[in-house]
Amino acid sequence: MITPIASFFAEPRRKSGLFCALHNVERSSLGVVLISVLVVCLGLLISGCGATSPRFRTGEKKVSASGPDKKDNTSKSVPESRDDEDREKKTDDAEKVLSGARSFKTEKNTALSNLDQARIMREISKMMGVPYKLGGDDQNGIDCSAYTMIVYKNSISKQLPRTSTDQFKAGTPVSYEDLKFGDLVFFNTTGESASHVGIYLGDDLFAHASLTLGVTISSLESYYYKKRYEGARRIIE
């Protein structure tokens, strides 16, 4: 025979129907909340590592509003139009000089021997056609002051300053009417004094490294250089 105390431990007390119903509802609500939280967290994790995440957009191609792969063919900058007469133009003077058609004896500098003048002409000719390059000083590209410096150094071992402004301070000032072979001629082509330099040859011609034409021979009487001429310096006296 089982005593009341033994029966109490042998079988748990049953809860009332109302209590069980409430307990089941509480358990089911908690489960729904937990599942919802897990779904939200999983969704955030997936979206955070997707291809649209900022951390994974390296190399992503942007699509313009007008559609993909549409190229912009418009010019980034349009230069101001200038009077065609006020542009540096290519002439056949260089070809005539190189062919020997010009001797430049009428405006010879008597301080230069015939041999030295020939050496200067040889150095002038060697670099004809070399493209202009700011800061350049070789066959791959050269600027105006490097050209005059190299010609003088390689021909008659005369050292000139590196820049055109410093070269403008060297030698003796010479008037336009008294120009002789080998004189340095200076121009204002950028709005700054003595921003361009060349070597006078005679017959109003000078050799220089042109910004647009490279190393060439131009005329002092051309519209472009005549209005920009500033002065000359005699290096050999």
Secondary structure, DSSP 8 states (H G I E B T S, - for coil): ---HHHHHHHS-----HHHHHHHHHHHHHHHHHHHHHHHHHHHHHHHHTSTTSGGG-TT----BTTBTT----S-S-------GGGS----SHHHHHHTT-----TT--TTS-HHHHHHHHHHHHHTTT--B-TT-EETTEE-HHHHHHHHHHHHH-----SSHHHHTTSSEEE-GGG--TT-EEEE-SSSSTT-EEEEEEETTEEEEEETTTEEEEEETTSHHHHTTEEEEEE---
